[in-house]
C-alpha cells in the first residue's frame, strides 16, 4: 500500500509571500499520479494541481507550482504571492496507475496573515 | 453546472439506528468513491465503484455498505452507527483512473450520532 506523508501540520505565511508545503510518498510503482487538493473550512475539496510521474517537467497552475523529485519521492507545493483566500487545509494525494484509489496525506493547514 | 451532489448536508442519527447517505452526479463519471473524514484528518477511502464493479477497502468495517443502482447515484448505508462513526462523509467521482480524470468532490454530509 502507498503511504503519503505531510510532515507539516500547520504553516503560516504573510500575505503576498511564498510558502512551500512538503509531501513525500512511498511506492514501488513506476507510474502514478500526484495531486494537491485544497479544502477551505467547511467547504468543498477542490483540485489545485496535478502531476504525472512520467513527466519530468514540474506542473504549474498560476500561483501554484510543484517541485517533483521522483527519485526522492518528493512532491512539494509552492504557493506564490499568497492571498487570504489561500487559507485552507492542503492535502497531498497519490493515485496509482493500476487502480482508481486516491490516498491522502494527513494535510497541512495554511494560515495567511494579512 | 455538472456536479456532485450530496444529501443531506447534515444528518443526525441515533446510536444503532440505520442511516443512508446519498450522492448523485451529473458528470456521467464511471468511478464513484466514498470517503470518511474525521475532524482535521485525511479522508479515508471506504470503497469505490468502477461502473457496477464494487471495491471494498480491507479495513472498512462491515457496518458500512454501499449501493450504486445506476451511473448517477451511489448510497452509503451505515447499518448500526456508533459514536465513532460521526464524521464528514465525502462522495467523489472520476471519469476513470487516469490523470486527466481527477476526483470531483461533493460538499459532504456531516453525520452526528447521538
gemmi code that builds the backbone of each chain (N, CA, C; Angstrom):
import gemmi

chains = {
    "A": [
        ("UNK", (0.838, -1.197, 0.000), (0.000, 0.000, 0.000), (0.874, 1.248, 0.000)),
        ("UNK", (0.393, 2.264, -0.670), (1.153, 3.506, -0.730), (0.853, 4.360, 0.487)),
        ("UNK", (1.857, 5.046, 0.977), (1.656, 5.990, 2.071), (2.106, 7.368, 1.627)),
        ("UNK", (1.390, 8.357, 2.090), (1.682, 9.749, 1.767), (1.933, 10.478, 3.082)),
        ("UNK", (3.037, 11.183, 3.155), (3.418, 11.845, 4.399), (3.531, 13.342, 4.196)),
        ("UNK", (2.804, 14.077, 5.003), (2.946, 15.529, 5.050), (3.437, 15.853, 6.456)),
        ("UNK", (4.643, 16.329, 6.543), (5.296, 16.472, 7.845), (4.991, 17.784, 8.546)),
        ("UNK", (4.272, 18.663, 7.862), (3.977, 19.981, 8.440), (2.484, 20.078, 8.745)),
        ("UNK", (2.083, 19.931, 9.992), (0.646, 20.028, 10.289), (0.101, 21.430, 10.017)),
        ("UNK", (0.940, 22.454, 10.248), (0.477, 23.827, 10.066), (1.591, 24.673, 9.466)),
        ("UNK", (1.182, 25.613, 8.613), (2.113, 26.584, 8.058), (1.430, 27.945, 8.065)),
        ("UNK", (2.220, 28.981, 8.334), (1.688, 30.326, 8.320), (2.509, 31.161, 7.341)),
        ("UNK", (1.827, 32.014, 6.586), (2.522, 32.823, 5.584), (1.927, 34.223, 5.573)),
        ("UNK", (2.780, 35.201, 5.346), (2.325, 36.579, 5.220), (1.722, 36.760, 3.836)),
        ("UNK", (0.658, 37.512, 3.786), (0.029, 37.818, 2.504), (1.081, 38.346, 1.532)),
        ("UNK", (0.993, 37.881, 0.285), (1.894, 38.266, -0.816), (3.230, 37.524, -0.794)),
        ("UNK", (3.478, 36.730, 0.232), (4.734, 35.999, 0.277), (4.515, 34.555, -0.188)),
        ("UNK", (5.600, 33.804, -0.122), (5.601, 32.444, -0.660), (5.694, 31.422, 0.459)),
        ("UNK", (4.980, 30.342, 0.287), (5.051, 29.244, 1.259), (5.187, 27.929, 0.487)),
        ("UNK", (5.939, 27.026, 1.045), (6.150, 25.717, 0.413), (5.706, 24.614, 1.367)),
        ("UNK", (4.863, 23.748, 0.853), (4.354, 22.620, 1.631), (5.038, 21.347, 1.155)),
        ("UNK", (5.464, 20.540, 2.099), (6.203, 19.340, 1.722), (5.307, 18.107, 1.697)),
        ("UNK", (5.694, 17.174, 0.869), (4.974, 15.905, 0.757), (5.952, 14.846, 0.271)),
        ("UNK", (5.963, 13.725, 0.937), (6.729, 12.579, 0.449), (5.795, 11.382, 0.391)),
        ("UNK", (6.163, 10.423, -0.415), (5.305, 9.259, -0.585), (6.166, 8.021, -0.730)),
        ("UNK", (5.550, 6.922, -0.495), (6.254, 5.646, -0.573), (5.519, 4.761, -1.565)),
        ("UNK", (6.204, 4.308, -2.582), (5.589, 3.438, -3.562), (6.645, 2.594, -4.251)),
        ("UNK", (6.227, 1.450, -4.742), (7.105, 0.605, -5.551), (6.726, 0.694, -7.025)),
        ("UNK", (5.720, 1.490, -7.327), (5.249, 1.625, -8.710), (6.070, 2.677, -9.446)),
        ("UNK", (6.127, 2.533, -10.749), (6.868, 3.497, -11.556), (5.939, 4.505, -12.223)),
        ("UNK", (4.691, 4.135, -12.347), (3.736, 5.022, -12.996), (2.618, 5.340, -12.007)),
        ("UNK", (2.397, 6.617, -11.802), (1.373, 7.041, -10.845), (1.100, 8.523, -11.056)),
        ("UNK", (0.160, 9.032, -10.301), (-0.201, 10.438, -10.404), (-0.183, 11.054, -9.010)),
        ("UNK", (0.143, 12.306, -8.972), (0.198, 13.038, -7.704), (-0.661, 14.286, -7.809)),
        ("UNK", (-1.294, 14.637, -6.705), (-2.216, 15.757, -6.687), (-2.039, 16.558, -5.399)),
        ("UNK", (-2.380, 17.818, -5.492), (-2.614, 18.631, -4.307), (-4.070, 19.091, -4.348)),
        ("UNK", (-4.772, 18.857, -3.225), (-6.146, 19.303, -3.073), (-6.202, 20.338, -1.960)),
        ("UNK", (-7.142, 21.254, -2.112), (-7.361, 22.317, -1.125), (-8.755, 22.138, -0.529)),
        ("UNK", (-8.837, 22.224, 0.793), (-10.127, 22.121, 1.469), (-10.286, 23.312, 2.408)),
        ("UNK", (-10.995, 24.358, 1.959), (-11.249, 25.506, 2.857), (-12.178, 25.062, 3.994)),
        ("UNK", (-12.200, 25.783, 5.082), (-13.054, 25.399, 6.208), (-14.509, 25.242, 5.785)),
        ("UNK", (-15.079, 24.116, 6.089), (-16.493, 23.823, 5.821), (-16.860, 23.942, 4.353)),
        ("UNK", (-15.879, 23.773, 3.520), (-16.172, 23.883, 2.085), (-15.637, 22.680, 1.326)),
        ("UNK", (-15.976, 22.660, 0.076), (-15.703, 21.520, -0.783), (-14.219, 21.359, -1.058)),
        ("UNK", (-13.785, 20.143, -1.189), (-12.413, 19.848, -1.561), (-12.257, 20.070, -3.063)),
        ("UNK", (-11.250, 20.814, -3.449), (-11.042, 21.111, -4.861), (-9.601, 20.842, -5.254)),
        ("UNK", (-9.436, 20.485, -6.504), (-8.113, 20.186, -7.038), (-7.326, 21.470, -7.259)),
        ("UNK", (-6.079, 21.464, -6.814), (-5.192, 22.614, -7.011), (-4.270, 22.375, -8.198)),
        ("UNK", (-3.620, 21.215, -8.202), (-2.621, 20.954, -9.223), (-2.355, 19.459, -9.281)),
        ("UNK", (-1.892, 18.968, -10.431), (-1.642, 17.536, -10.595), (-0.367, 17.318, -11.412)),
        ("UNK", (0.194, 16.132, -11.242), (1.465, 15.804, -11.878), (1.481, 14.336, -12.248)),
        ("UNK", (1.854, 14.053, -13.496), (2.061, 12.654, -13.878), (3.494, 12.265, -13.546)),
        ("UNK", (3.685, 11.066, -13.030), (5.018, 10.647, -12.614), (5.976, 10.532, -13.791)),
        ("UNK", (5.462, 10.239, -14.982), (6.344, 10.061, -16.136), (6.794, 11.393, -16.738)),
        ("UNK", (6.234, 12.486, -16.273), (6.621, 13.796, -16.783), (7.674, 14.405, -15.866)),
        ("UNK", (8.786, 14.817, -16.448), (9.840, 15.415, -15.643), (9.550, 16.882, -15.351)),
        ("UNK", (8.811, 17.510, -16.249), (8.543, 18.937, -16.057), (7.572, 19.136, -14.907)),
        ("UNK", (7.908, 20.082, -14.046), (7.043, 20.375, -12.912), (5.780, 21.108, -13.358)),
        ("UNK", (4.647, 20.694, -12.793), (3.380, 21.330, -13.127), (3.283, 22.727, -12.498)),
        ("UNK", (2.568, 23.582, -13.198), (2.328, 24.943, -12.709), (0.898, 25.337, -13.036)),
        ("UNK", (0.244, 25.946, -12.068), (-1.099, 26.482, -12.267), (-1.152, 27.856, -11.615)),
        ("UNK", (-0.951, 28.879, -12.418), (-0.976, 30.255, -11.921), (0.020, 30.417, -10.767)),
        ("UNK", (-0.457, 30.697, -9.575), (0.453, 30.950, -8.442), (0.917, 29.673, -7.759)),
        ("UNK", (0.423, 28.540, -8.217), (0.751, 27.266, -7.601), (1.708, 26.487, -8.494)),
        ("UNK", (2.754, 25.974, -7.912), (3.693, 25.148, -8.661), (4.188, 24.029, -7.765)),
        ("UNK", (4.689, 22.980, -8.410), (5.197, 21.853, -7.632), (6.664, 21.640, -7.947)),
        ("UNK", (7.332, 21.008, -7.017), (8.695, 20.541, -7.218), (8.646, 19.022, -7.061)),
        ("UNK", (8.653, 18.336, -8.178), (8.514, 16.886, -8.200), (9.883, 16.259, -8.356)),
        ("UNK", (10.281, 15.502, -7.354), (11.560, 14.806, -7.361), (11.262, 13.312, -7.278)),
        ("UNK", (11.219, 12.654, -8.428), (10.758, 11.268, -8.457), (11.686, 10.337, -7.691)),
        ("UNK", (12.972, 10.513, -7.861), (13.919, 9.624, -7.176), (13.796, 9.748, -5.658)),
        ("UNK", (13.568, 10.946, -5.207), (13.435, 11.189, -3.769), (12.009, 10.952, -3.291)),
        ("UNK", (11.098, 10.699, -4.200), (9.667, 10.517, -3.884), (9.146, 11.710, -3.084)),
        ("UNK", (9.387, 12.857, -3.661), (9.006, 14.107, -3.012), (8.158, 14.940, -3.969)),
        ("UNK", (7.169, 15.622, -3.430), (6.220, 16.367, -4.264), (5.750, 17.578, -3.467)),
        ("UNK", (6.523, 18.644, -3.487), (6.181, 19.811, -2.681), (5.358, 20.809, -3.492)),
        ("UNK", (4.571, 21.584, -2.789), (3.704, 22.601, -3.393), (4.191, 23.977, -2.964)),
        ("UNK", (4.381, 24.853, -3.928), (4.752, 26.227, -3.640), (3.588, 27.135, -3.996)),
        ("UNK", (3.203, 27.947, -3.026), (2.163, 28.949, -3.251), (2.850, 30.307, -3.262)),
        ("UNK", (2.837, 30.956, -4.388), (3.473, 32.261, -4.524), (2.437, 33.374, -4.365)),
        ("UNK", (2.917, 34.543, -3.930), (2.015, 35.696, -3.795), (0.744, 35.286, -3.030)),
        ("UNK", (0.930, 34.744, -1.844), (-0.196, 34.189, -1.088), (-1.311, 35.205, -0.878)),
        ("UNK", (-2.528, 34.705, -0.974), (-3.706, 35.543, -0.782), (-4.538, 34.993, 0.368)),
        ("UNK", (-5.374, 35.865, 0.924), (-6.191, 35.451, 2.073), (-7.052, 34.238, 1.721)),
        ("UNK", (-7.477, 34.175, 0.473), (-8.315, 33.061, 0.026), (-7.576, 31.736, -0.080)),
        ("UNK", (-6.257, 31.781, 0.082), (-5.496, 30.528, 0.043), (-5.550, 29.781, 1.365)),
        ("UNK", (-6.070, 30.431, 2.383), (-6.146, 29.779, 3.697), (-7.057, 28.559, 3.608)),
        ("UNK", (-6.508, 27.423, 3.968), (-7.239, 26.156, 3.828), (-6.358, 25.034, 4.349)),
        ("UNK", (-6.938, 23.848, 4.346), (-6.143, 22.649, 4.580), (-5.760, 22.102, 3.204)),
        ("UNK", (-4.487, 21.772, 3.052), (-3.985, 21.268, 1.782), (-3.587, 19.805, 1.958)),
        ("UNK", (-4.097, 18.995, 1.049), (-3.806, 17.571, 1.092), (-3.002, 17.171, -0.137)),
        ("UNK", (-1.949, 16.458, 0.111), (-1.196, 15.804, -0.952), (-1.838, 14.433, -1.173)),
        ("UNK", (-1.926, 14.008, -2.409), (-2.597, 12.736, -2.691), (-1.868, 11.968, -3.782)),
        ("UNK", (-1.912, 10.663, -3.650), (-1.251, 9.737, -4.579), (-2.309, 8.854, -5.219)),
        ("UNK", (-2.144, 8.666, -6.520), (-3.061, 7.755, -7.203), (-2.266, 6.792, -8.064)),
        ("UNK", (-2.485, 5.535, -7.854), (-1.822, 4.510, -8.640), (-2.369, 4.520, -10.066)),
        ("UNK", (-1.527, 4.145, -11.010), (-1.989, 3.981, -12.381), (-2.658, 2.627, -12.573)),
        ("UNK", (-2.598, 1.790, -11.527), (-3.146, 0.437, -11.614), (-4.609, 0.409, -11.177)),
        ("UNK", (-4.898, 1.064, -10.057), (-6.294, 1.102, -9.613), (-6.765, 2.553, -9.564)),
        ("UNK", (-7.917, 2.769, -9.043), (-8.529, 4.100, -9.112), (-8.526, 4.809, -7.773)),
        ("UNK", (-7.773, 4.282, -6.840), (-7.853, 4.817, -5.489), (-6.921, 6.004, -5.289)),
        ("UNK", (-7.390, 6.949, -4.534), (-6.609, 8.132, -4.189), (-6.297, 8.069, -2.699)),
        ("UNK", (-5.018, 8.105, -2.363), (-4.594, 8.073, -0.960), (-4.110, 9.451, -0.558)),
        ("UNK", (-4.586, 9.930, 0.585), (-4.265, 11.282, 1.027), (-3.225, 11.275, 2.139)),
        ("UNK", (-2.464, 12.349, 2.190), (-1.643, 12.622, 3.365), (-2.509, 13.215, 4.468)),
        ("UNK", (-1.894, 13.495, 5.607), (-2.638, 13.968, 6.779), (-3.072, 15.421, 6.658)),
        ("UNK", (-2.489, 16.142, 5.706), (-2.905, 17.526, 5.490), (-2.016, 18.537, 6.178)),
        ("UNK", (-1.967, 19.724, 5.600), (-1.267, 20.867, 6.177), (-2.228, 22.040, 6.191)),
        ("UNK", (-2.423, 22.605, 7.360), (-3.294, 23.778, 7.470), (-2.475, 25.028, 7.197)),
        ("UNK", (-2.897, 25.780, 6.192), (-2.206, 27.019, 5.829), (-3.008, 28.207, 6.333)),
        ("UNK", (-2.340, 29.051, 7.069), (-2.928, 30.304, 7.547), (-2.227, 31.444, 6.829)),
        ("UNK", (-3.004, 32.409, 6.341), (-2.438, 33.564, 5.647), (-2.664, 34.804, 6.513)),
        ("UNK", (-1.586, 35.477, 6.859), (-1.655, 36.657, 7.717), (-1.767, 37.914, 6.859)),
        ("UNK", (-2.731, 38.752, 7.198), (-2.922, 39.995, 6.433), (-1.857, 41.036, 6.793)),
    ],
    "B": [
        ("UNK", (-24.830, 23.492, -13.884), (-23.449, 23.025, -13.948), (-23.389, 21.569, -13.503)),
        ("UNK", (-22.561, 20.812, -14.203), (-22.351, 19.433, -13.811), (-21.668, 19.393, -12.459)),
        ("UNK", (-22.096, 18.463, -11.617), (-21.548, 18.469, -10.284), (-21.841, 17.170, -9.537)),
        ("UNK", (-21.289, 17.120, -8.333), (-21.507, 16.009, -7.411), (-22.325, 16.567, -6.241)),
        ("UNK", (-23.466, 15.956, -6.006), (-24.400, 16.485, -5.006), (-24.601, 15.461, -3.905)),
        ("UNK", (-24.415, 15.918, -2.696), (-24.622, 15.032, -1.548), (-25.782, 15.539, -0.702)),
        ("UNK", (-26.632, 14.601, -0.341), (-27.764, 14.937, 0.524), (-27.874, 13.925, 1.660)),
        ("UNK", (-28.252, 14.385, 2.840), (-28.364, 15.798, 3.212), (-26.989, 16.389, 3.526)),
        ("UNK", (-26.927, 17.660, 3.772), (-25.649, 18.283, 4.145), (-25.294, 17.919, 5.591)),
        ("UNK", (-26.312, 17.837, 6.418), (-26.131, 17.443, 7.823), (-27.141, 16.334, 8.144)),
        ("UNK", (-26.657, 15.325, 8.835), (-27.518, 14.196, 9.193), (-27.256, 13.836, 10.653)),
        ("UNK", (-28.348, 13.752, 11.402), (-28.242, 13.318, 12.792), (-28.968, 11.988, 12.919)),
        ("UNK", (-28.323, 11.028, 13.521), (-28.957, 9.739, 13.755), (-28.658, 9.274, 15.166)),
        ("UNK", (-29.442, 8.331, 15.596), (-29.250, 7.790, 16.946), (-28.321, 6.586, 16.894)),
        ("UNK", (-27.676, 6.363, 17.984), (-26.803, 5.208, 18.131), (-27.567, 3.949, 17.732)),
        ("UNK", (-27.027, 3.211, 16.786), (-27.632, 1.957, 16.375), (-28.747, 2.059, 15.363)),
        ("UNK", (-29.158, 3.257, 15.007), (-30.249, 3.428, 14.054), (-29.699, 3.554, 12.643)),
        ("UNK", (-30.116, 2.683, 11.732), (-29.562, 2.721, 10.373), (-29.755, 4.080, 9.713)),
        ("UNK", (-28.762, 4.438, 8.913), (-28.832, 5.711, 8.206), (-28.256, 5.523, 6.808)),
        ("UNK", (-28.816, 6.275, 5.862), (-28.349, 6.229, 4.469), (-27.979, 7.625, 4.012)),
        ("UNK", (-26.806, 7.736, 3.440), (-26.359, 8.991, 2.839), (-26.375, 8.816, 1.328)),
        ("UNK", (-26.727, 9.879, 0.625), (-26.841, 9.740, -0.823), (-25.906, 10.674, -1.563)),
        ("UNK", (-25.588, 10.268, -2.759), (-24.715, 11.031, -3.642), (-25.210, 10.876, -5.061)),
        ("UNK", (-25.279, 11.974, -5.768), (-25.644, 11.907, -7.180), (-24.663, 12.750, -7.978)),
        ("UNK", (-24.531, 12.400, -9.245), (-23.602, 13.125, -10.105), (-24.214, 13.334, -11.483)),
        ("UNK", (-23.901, 14.486, -12.029), (-24.359, 14.796, -13.383), (-23.195, 14.780, -14.373)),
        ("UNK", (-22.054, 14.273, -13.917), (-20.842, 14.270, -14.738), (-20.739, 13.036, -15.621)),
        ("UNK", (-21.597, 12.051, -15.363), (-21.557, 10.788, -16.096), (-20.201, 10.079, -15.959)),
        ("UNK", (-19.635, 10.190, -14.772), (-18.347, 9.557, -14.496), (-18.503, 8.089, -14.161)),
        ("UNK", (-17.467, 7.326, -14.525), (-17.519, 5.885, -14.297), (-17.276, 5.499, -12.843)),
        ("UNK", (-16.445, 6.267, -12.170), (-15.990, 5.863, -10.837), (-16.622, 6.761, -9.779)),
        ("UNK", (-17.119, 6.123, -8.725), (-17.649, 6.863, -7.588), (-16.999, 6.328, -6.309)),
        ("UNK", (-16.695, 7.236, -5.411), (-15.961, 6.908, -4.186), (-16.726, 7.414, -2.965)),
        ("UNK", (-16.541, 6.709, -1.870), (-16.965, 7.222, -0.568), (-15.749, 7.295, 0.351)),
        ("UNK", (-15.573, 8.484, 0.935), (-14.507, 8.714, 1.897), (-15.117, 9.113, 3.227)),
        ("UNK", (-14.443, 8.712, 4.293), (-14.786, 9.176, 5.634), (-13.688, 10.126, 6.096)),
        ("UNK", (-14.105, 11.293, 6.578), (-13.113, 12.258, 7.055), (-13.474, 12.710, 8.463)),
        ("UNK", (-12.650, 12.362, 9.412), (-12.840, 12.837, 10.777), (-12.118, 14.160, 10.944)),
        ("UNK", (-12.474, 14.863, 11.985), (-12.052, 16.246, 12.151), (-10.550, 16.425, 11.956)),
        ("UNK", (-10.207, 17.330, 11.031), (-8.817, 17.700, 10.757), (-7.936, 16.512, 10.396)),
        ("UNK", (-8.517, 15.506, 9.819), (-7.737, 14.342, 9.383), (-7.869, 14.159, 7.876)),
        ("UNK", (-7.046, 13.300, 7.338), (-7.114, 12.992, 5.915), (-8.358, 12.165, 5.622)),
        ("UNK", (-8.969, 12.373, 4.492), (-10.067, 11.496, 4.081), (-9.569, 10.061, 3.948)),
        ("UNK", (-10.413, 9.156, 4.395), (-10.069, 7.732, 4.353), (-11.037, 7.035, 3.416)),
        ("UNK", (-10.499, 6.349, 2.423), (-11.345, 5.681, 1.446), (-12.053, 4.485, 2.080)),
        ("UNK", (-13.371, 4.453, 1.906), (-14.163, 3.321, 2.397), (-14.353, 2.285, 1.293)),
        ("UNK", (-14.819, 2.743, 0.146), (-14.998, 1.873, -1.021), (-15.168, 2.728, -2.275)),
        ("UNK", (-15.098, 2.038, -3.419), (-15.365, 2.736, -4.660), (-15.972, 1.771, -5.663)),
        ("UNK", (-16.663, 2.355, -6.629), (-17.261, 1.611, -7.727), (-16.619, 2.059, -9.018)),
        ("UNK", (-16.249, 1.092, -9.854), (-15.992, 1.396, -11.250), (-17.172, 0.801, -12.010)),
        ("UNK", (-18.019, 1.657, -12.522), (-19.307, 1.218, -13.045), (-20.024, 0.435, -11.942)),
        ("UNK", (-20.341, -0.813, -12.175), (-21.027, -1.607, -11.155), (-20.065, -2.476, -10.352)),
        ("UNK", (-18.811, -2.380, -10.675), (-17.804, -3.189, -10.007), (-17.460, -2.554, -8.659)),
        ("UNK", (-17.803, -3.246, -7.586), (-17.634, -2.724, -6.231), (-16.283, -3.132, -5.655)),
        ("UNK", (-15.601, -2.167, -5.042), (-14.293, -2.422, -4.439), (-14.287, -1.904, -3.006)),
        ("UNK", (-14.152, -2.847, -2.096), (-14.184, -2.521, -0.675), (-12.762, -2.433, -0.145)),
        ("UNK", (-12.468, -1.420, 0.663), (-11.172, -1.372, 1.304), (-11.119, -2.425, 2.417)),
        ("UNK", (-9.962, -3.006, 2.597), (-9.830, -4.126, 3.532), (-10.202, -3.737, 4.959)),
        ("UNK", (-9.955, -2.494, 5.335), (-10.222, -2.096, 6.710), (-11.544, -1.356, 6.877)),
        ("UNK", (-12.399, -1.376, 5.876), (-13.720, -0.768, 6.022), (-14.601, -1.696, 6.849)),
        ("UNK", (-15.168, -1.177, 7.943), (-15.987, -2.042, 8.797), (-17.197, -2.600, 8.046)),
        ("UNK", (-17.621, -3.796, 8.461), (-18.785, -4.441, 7.843), (-20.060, -3.628, 8.043)),
        ("UNK", (-20.030, -2.770, 9.012), (-21.149, -1.891, 9.326), (-21.470, -0.927, 8.172)),
        ("UNK", (-20.511, -0.750, 7.291), (-20.665, 0.163, 6.164), (-20.922, -0.649, 4.898)),
        ("UNK", (-21.976, -0.247, 4.199), (-22.317, -0.880, 2.932), (-22.558, 0.210, 1.894)),
        ("UNK", (-22.546, -0.192, 0.643), (-22.789, 0.791, -0.410), (-23.601, 0.172, -1.524)),
        ("UNK", (-24.333, 1.010, -2.206), (-25.130, 0.602, -3.366), (-24.960, 1.626, -4.481)),
        ("UNK", (-24.914, 1.113, -5.682), (-24.883, 2.014, -6.839), (-25.904, 1.484, -7.842)),
        ("UNK", (-27.134, 1.929, -7.736), (-28.184, 1.387, -8.600), (-28.057, 1.786, -10.063)),
        ("UNK", (-27.419, 2.909, -10.319), (-27.187, 3.355, -11.693), (-25.973, 4.273, -11.712)),
        ("UNK", (-25.624, 4.764, -12.883), (-24.416, 5.581, -13.022), (-24.460, 6.825, -12.159)),
        ("UNK", (-25.645, 7.389, -12.005), (-25.760, 8.700, -11.382), (-25.786, 8.678, -9.861)),
        ("UNK", (-26.200, 7.578, -9.283), (-26.433, 7.563, -7.843), (-25.559, 6.543, -7.124)),
        ("UNK", (-25.171, 6.919, -5.913), (-24.454, 5.992, -5.051), (-24.880, 6.277, -3.612)),
        ("UNK", (-25.087, 5.216, -2.838), (-25.561, 5.366, -1.469), (-24.578, 4.737, -0.491)),
        ("UNK", (-24.475, 5.352, 0.660), (-23.694, 4.793, 1.760), (-24.672, 4.440, 2.871)),
        ("UNK", (-24.703, 3.174, 3.229), (-25.571, 2.696, 4.304), (-24.718, 2.352, 5.515)),
        ("UNK", (-25.091, 2.921, 6.654), (-24.444, 2.552, 7.901), (-25.481, 1.807, 8.721)),
        ("UNK", (-25.256, 0.529, 8.911), (-26.311, -0.341, 9.451), (-26.590, -0.079, 10.921)),
        ("UNK", (-25.552, 0.135, 11.691), (-25.717, 0.357, 13.126), (-24.669, 1.366, 13.574)),
        ("UNK", (-24.969, 2.651, 13.364), (-23.958, 3.673, 13.638), (-23.536, 3.694, 15.100)),
        ("UNK", (-22.231, 3.798, 15.292), (-21.689, 4.012, 16.621), (-21.187, 5.428, 16.742)),
        ("UNK", (-20.846, 5.820, 17.974), (-20.370, 7.185, 18.206), (-19.110, 7.464, 17.390)),
        ("UNK", (-18.327, 6.441, 17.171), (-17.098, 6.598, 16.404), (-17.306, 6.796, 14.921)),
        ("UNK", (-18.534, 6.656, 14.467), (-18.826, 6.851, 13.039), (-19.191, 8.290, 12.716)),
        ("UNK", (-19.258, 9.122, 13.736), (-19.512, 10.536, 13.496), (-18.345, 11.126, 12.717)),
        ("UNK", (-18.655, 11.705, 11.575), (-17.607, 12.200, 10.683), (-18.251, 12.937, 9.533)),
        ("UNK", (-17.395, 13.492, 8.679), (-17.839, 14.019, 7.389), (-17.670, 12.884, 6.390)),
        ("UNK", (-18.689, 12.660, 5.592), (-18.609, 11.630, 4.561), (-18.601, 12.324, 3.200)),
        ("UNK", (-17.550, 12.062, 2.461), (-17.349, 12.710, 1.174), (-17.577, 11.723, 0.042)),
        ("UNK", (-18.355, 12.157, -0.911), (-18.538, 11.400, -2.148), (-17.705, 12.080, -3.222)),
        ("UNK", (-17.107, 11.291, -4.076), (-16.306, 11.843, -5.169), (-16.497, 10.990, -6.411)),
        ("UNK", (-16.254, 11.601, -7.553), (-16.337, 10.863, -8.816), (-15.103, 11.147, -9.645)),
        ("UNK", (-14.823, 10.230, -10.560), (-13.825, 10.497, -11.585), (-14.235, 9.766, -12.850)),
        ("UNK", (-13.813, 10.313, -13.988), (-14.207, 9.690, -15.254), (-13.630, 8.283, -15.345)),
        ("UNK", (-12.339, 8.180, -15.015), (-11.704, 6.863, -14.931), (-10.503, 7.007, -14.015)),
        ("UNK", (-9.493, 6.181, -14.175), (-8.381, 6.220, -13.234), (-7.197, 7.026, -13.707)),
        ("UNK", (-7.324, 7.693, -14.839), (-6.178, 8.391, -15.385), (-5.969, 9.764, -14.798)),
        ("UNK", (-4.841, 10.347, -15.113), (-4.518, 11.658, -14.559), (-5.416, 12.742, -15.108)),
        ("UNK", (-5.940, 12.562, -16.283), (-6.828, 13.562, -16.841), (-8.239, 13.443, -16.288)),
        ("UNK", (-8.416, 12.608, -15.321), (-9.718, 12.483, -14.686), (-9.546, 12.559, -13.176)),
        ("UNK", (-9.253, 13.741, -12.685), (-9.116, 13.895, -11.232), (-10.452, 13.704, -10.534)),
        ("UNK", (-10.394, 13.568, -9.223), (-11.616, 13.397, -8.455), (-12.348, 14.719, -8.306)),
        ("UNK", (-13.653, 14.637, -8.427), (-14.532, 15.770, -8.150), (-15.322, 15.430, -6.896)),
        ("UNK", (-15.250, 16.296, -5.918), (-15.872, 16.023, -4.628), (-17.197, 16.752, -4.483)),
        ("UNK", (-18.110, 16.111, -3.739), (-19.301, 16.802, -3.287), (-18.992, 17.627, -2.054)),
        ("UNK", (-20.008, 18.298, -1.533), (-19.818, 19.141, -0.349), (-19.752, 18.348, 0.940)),
        ("UNK", (-20.095, 17.085, 0.859), (-20.012, 16.242, 2.045), (-21.296, 16.219, 2.849)),
        ("UNK", (-21.448, 15.153, 3.614), (-22.530, 15.056, 4.603), (-21.887, 14.874, 5.967)),
        ("UNK", (-22.219, 15.779, 6.870), (-21.672, 15.664, 8.237), (-22.648, 14.847, 9.069)),
        ("UNK", (-22.172, 13.714, 9.530), (-23.006, 12.805, 10.312), (-22.719, 12.973, 11.795)),
        ("UNK", (-23.787, 13.162, 12.546), (-23.707, 13.213, 14.013), (-24.456, 12.010, 14.557)),
        ("UNK", (-23.867, 11.339, 15.511), (-24.504, 10.175, 16.139), (-24.762, 10.507, 17.610)),
        ("UNK", (-26.022, 10.439, 18.003), (-26.365, 10.815, 19.386), (-26.691, 9.583, 20.239)),
    ],
}
model = gemmi.Model(1)
for chain_id, residues in chains.items():
    chain = gemmi.Chain(chain_id)
    for i, (resn, *xyz) in enumerate(residues, 1):
        res = gemmi.Residue()
        res.name, res.seqid = resn, gemmi.SeqId(i, " ")
        for name, pos in zip(("N", "CA", "C"), xyz):
            atom = gemmi.Atom()
            atom.name, atom.element = name, gemmi.Element(name[0])
            atom.pos, atom.b_iso = gemmi.Position(*pos), 0.0
            res.add_atom(atom)
        chain.add_residue(res)
    model.add_chain(chain)
structure = gemmi.Structure()
structure.add_model(model)
structure.setup_entities()
